[in-house]
């Protein structure tokens, strides 16, 4: 593919990434608020967000397998159309005051997310080796657009039509439809989506029981789970503490910026300091998030806490993914990545579904305090692996 052709494909994927993440952040911004308006109990307020993660967890593996047969473009377009249908169903759920219908709609948005998770892999398939790292960064950089567009559309659509939040989900459908149109122009080489190897590799149990694999998975799942718990609870907690939707949307914007802006230098930090140190730094930053929530329930406390939450997630999630790539061969890639992603999304599902009840029972600050033992366990796991690796690679004469 020519240089101009490569750049065009990367631009299409980056645009699609920005639109997909706009839809996802929109659900995170107003999903819990819309759910709390129609849920029979506050414990079920975050069901629409939990349903989105359920849709992603269920659809990720089938999406990957189907695209290996039909190609990237049909799969990506189908995913975006699922987002269109999900927005319409969610809007209908708000209109009819039906929590299950609202959740079914966000579940389809989750299926859209499952397909869109592969945009970054498609970026590596449409460029040459020299341009590959930059292409992946450019595609992931779409999250910065979503940091502004997702909360903004959620805030704008909230009061746009009655009942509240119906307009937000209709805007989600329009965003997804635009993404489908953009993806029609995508051209991914057919050979790039085929099976990369016929070798069997090790059994999955042998892969996942490696110490490095387990720590990588636990680190990424910790970053993802803590982030989902706090992010999902934030809009509800802010409204409870007398902030309006506009303030909650601004805090979510800052959080998503914290999630994606560091991506442009996290890789360099890992190369310089080592992946375990960066992951440990992520744990420390997440502890900082918890401590910031204890400073009060004003706008500045929420904003600073959620910014730290985003950066901590970035270090742990990207660090965990980087560490994971050292634990499998090319033949084992599919199994290793699938188990990792399915586990992480299962953690996200559990956290997003349970946060409504936890927030009602514990309150905002105690909910965050309860995260400290989880973070402490992650820090111990990273320290243990670092000690083990130093011992394994210690020169024989120094033993």
ABEGO torsion letter per residue (X at the ends): XBAAAAAAAAAAAAAAAAAAAAAAAAAAAAAAAAAAAABABAAAAAAAAAAAAAAAAAAAAAAAAAAAAAEAAAAAAAAAAAAAAAAAAAAAAAAAGBAAAAAAAAAAAAAAAAAAAAAAAAAAAABBAAAAAAAAAAAAAAAAAAAAAAAAAAAAAAAABOBBGAAAAAAAAAAAAAAAAAAAABBBBAAAABBABABAEBBAAAAAABAAAAAAAAAAAAAAAAAAAAAAAAAAAAAAAGBBAAAAAAAAAAAAAAAAAAAAAAAAAAAAAEAAAAAAAAAAAAAAAAAAAAAEABAAAAAAAAAAAAAAAAAAAAAAAAAAAAABBAAAAAAAAAAAAAAAAAAAAAAAAAAAAAAAAAEAAAAAAAAAAAAAAAAAAAAAAAAAAAAAABBAAAX
